[in-house]
Amino acid sequence: MQHRPLVQLLTRTESCYKSWSQQHNKTISLLLSLSNILAQQTAVTNNNSNAMAFIDTPRLIYKQSLVFENILSNLNTIVDDLESILFDLQKLESEAIKWINKESSTMIRRIMEPAAPLSTETLIQVAAIQPHDVYQYITHVHYMLRKDFEYKQTWLDQLPEYSIRTEQLDDMIQQWDQQPHLQYPLFDEISERVKLYRQVYKVVTSTD
């Protein structure tokens, strides 16, 4: 069996998760900027000191509103990027299914063949990741990220309500950042499986 294409599927799955994490961090930065603007607007509207008399309050609020709208636009763009990652994972699932079908079609033939002598292939087999395992990894990652997407979408729909007060928005940001549907040990397990295969492959092929 060609194990490297299967490992590449997991490597691409890792890339999807890393991209997701990067996009998530961008959303946090945008939401924190939003919170900062909201705090500034609150300070401007509530402050009646003499110092505020020298500030063009309507103009300041207008400029802040433009920044506010720009942040919302950027958030929506990131949501589109997240949806694109989910689509990539769906394609990876389809590719993994093809490998499962291919494995099933050759299983009987391998059983009927006599035991092969120790070779590079049999040594690599020790660290190889089977098609069904690859599929399970991909589907689990896809499921978790899709749930996280739905979670984020729900909060994003409520963003106007939470943007009335800084305290409410900060609470929303905290909830947003928790990503409760993600199981980080699974990502670590995938990384370790890929790393192990590469190490074994490198050692075995270098002495072959």
C-alpha positions in Angstrom: 0.0 0.0 0.0 1.1 3.5 -0.7 1.2 5.0 2.8 2.6 8.4 1.9 -0.6 9.7 0.2 -2.6 8.8 3.4 -0.1 10.7 5.5 -0.4 13.6 3.1 -4.2 13.6 3.7 -3.5 14.0 7.5 -0.9 16.6 6.8 -3.5 18.6 4.8 -5.9 18.1 7.7 -3.4 19.6 10.0 -3.0 22.5 7.7 -6.7 23.1 7.8 -6.7 23.1 11.6 -3.7 25.5 11.7 -5.5 27.8 9.2 -8.6 27.7 11.4 -6.6 28.6 14.5 -5.0 31.5 12.6 -8.4 32.8 11.5 -9.7 32.4 15.0 -6.9 34.5 16.4 -7.7 37.2 13.8 -11.3 37.2 15.0 -10.2 37.7 18.6 -8.1 40.7 17.6 -11.0 42.2 15.7 -13.4 41.7 18.5 -11.0 43.2 21.0 -10.6 46.2 18.7 -14.4 46.4 18.6 -14.5 46.4 22.4 -11.9 49.2 22.5 -13.9 51.4 20.1 -17.1 50.7 22.1 -15.3 51.8 25.3 -14.1 55.0 23.6 -17.6 55.8 22.3 -19.0 55.3 25.8 -16.3 57.5 27.3 -17.0 60.3 24.7 -20.8 60.2 25.2 -20.6 60.0 29.0 -17.8 62.5 29.7 -18.9 66.1 30.2 -15.6 67.5 31.4 -14.1 70.7 30.0 -11.4 68.8 28.2 -14.1 67.1 26.1 -15.3 70.5 25.0 -12.4 70.8 22.6 -13.3 67.5 20.8 -15.6 67.4 17.8 -17.7 64.7 19.4 -20.0 64.0 16.4 -17.1 63.7 14.0 -15.2 61.4 16.4 -18.2 59.1 16.8 -18.7 59.1 13.1 -15.1 58.0 12.5 -15.4 55.4 15.2 -18.6 54.1 13.5 -16.7 53.7 10.2 -14.0 51.7 12.0 -16.8 49.6 13.7 -18.3 48.8 10.3 -14.9 47.9 8.8 -14.3 45.4 11.7 -17.7 43.8 11.1 -16.9 43.5 7.4 -13.6 41.8 8.2 -15.3 39.4 10.6 -17.7 38.4 7.8 -14.8 37.8 5.5 -13.1 35.6 8.0 -16.3 33.6 8.4 -16.2 33.0 4.6 -12.6 31.8 5.0 -13.7 29.4 7.8 -16.4 28.0 5.6 -13.9 27.4 2.8 -11.7 25.4 5.3 -14.8 23.2 6.0 -15.2 22.7 2.3 -11.6 21.6 2.1 -12.1 19.1 4.9 -15.1 17.7 3.1 -13.0 17.0 0.0 -10.4 15.3 2.2 -13.1 13.0 3.6 -14.0 12.1 0.0 -10.4 11.3 -0.8 -10.1 9.2 2.3 -13.2 7.2 1.4 -11.6 6.4 -2.0 -8.6 4.9 -0.1 -10.9 2.8 2.1 -12.6 1.4 -1.0 -9.2 0.7 -2.6 -8.0 -1.0 0.6 -11.1 -3.2 0.7 -10.7 -4.3 -2.9 -7.1 -5.5 -2.3 -7.6 -7.1 1.1 -8.6 -10.5 -0.2 -5.7 -10.6 -2.6 -3.2 -9.8 0.2 -4.6 -12.5 2.4 -4.1 -15.1 -0.3 -0.5 -14.1 -1.0 2.3 -15.9 0.9 4.0 -14.0 3.7 6.5 -11.5 2.3 10.0 -11.5 3.6 11.1 -8.6 5.8 11.4 -5.5 3.6 11.3 -1.8 3.7 7.6 -1.9 3.1 6.9 -4.2 6.0 9.0 -2.1 8.3 7.2 1.1 7.3 3.9 -0.8 7.9 4.7 -0.6 11.6 4.1 3.2 11.7 1.6 3.3 8.8 -1.8 4.8 9.3 -4.6 2.8 7.8 -7.2 4.3 5.5 -10.0 3.9 8.0 -8.0 5.6 10.7 -7.2 8.5 8.4 -10.9 8.8 7.5 -11.9 8.8 11.2 -9.3 11.5 12.0 -10.5 13.7 9.2 -14.2 13.3 10.0 -13.6 14.1 13.6 -11.7 17.2 12.8 -14.4 18.2 10.3 -17.1 17.7 12.8 -15.4 19.7 15.5 -14.6 22.6 13.3 -18.1 22.6 11.8 -19.6 22.8 15.4 -17.2 25.6 16.2 -18.3 27.4 13.0 -21.9 27.1 14.0 -21.0 28.3 17.5 -19.2 31.3 16.1 -22.1 32.0 13.7 -24.5 32.1 16.6 -22.5 34.6 18.5 -21.9 36.7 15.4 -25.7 36.9 14.8 -26.0 38.3 18.4 -23.1 40.7 18.0 -25.3 43.8 17.6 -27.0 43.0 20.9 -23.7 42.5 22.7 -22.2 45.6 21.2 -24.4 47.9 23.3 -22.2 47.7 26.4 -18.5 47.0 26.8 -19.1 44.5 29.6 -21.5 42.5 27.4 -19.1 42.5 24.5 -16.1 41.4 26.6 -18.2 38.5 28.0 -19.0 37.5 24.4 -15.3 37.6 23.4 -14.5 35.3 26.3 -17.2 32.8 25.2 -16.0 33.1 21.6 -12.4 32.3 22.5 -13.3 29.2 24.5 -14.0 27.1 21.4 -15.8 24.4 23.6 -16.2 21.9 20.7 -12.6 21.5 19.9 -10.7 18.5 21.4 -7.1 19.5 21.4 -5.7 16.1 22.3 -7.0 14.8 19.0 -5.0 17.4 17.1 -1.9 16.4 19.1 -2.6 12.7 18.3 -2.8 13.4 14.6 0.5 15.3 14.7 2.2 12.5 16.6 1.0 9.9 14.2 2.3 11.9 11.2 5.6 12.6 13.0 6.1 8.9 13.9 5.5 7.8 10.3 8.0 10.3 8.9 10.6 9.3 11.4 10.2 5.6 10.6 10.1 6.3 6.9 13.3 8.4 7.1 15.2 5.8 9.1 14.1 2.8 7.0 14.6 4.4 3.6 18.0 5.7 4.5 19.2 2.2 5.3 17.4 0.5 2.5 
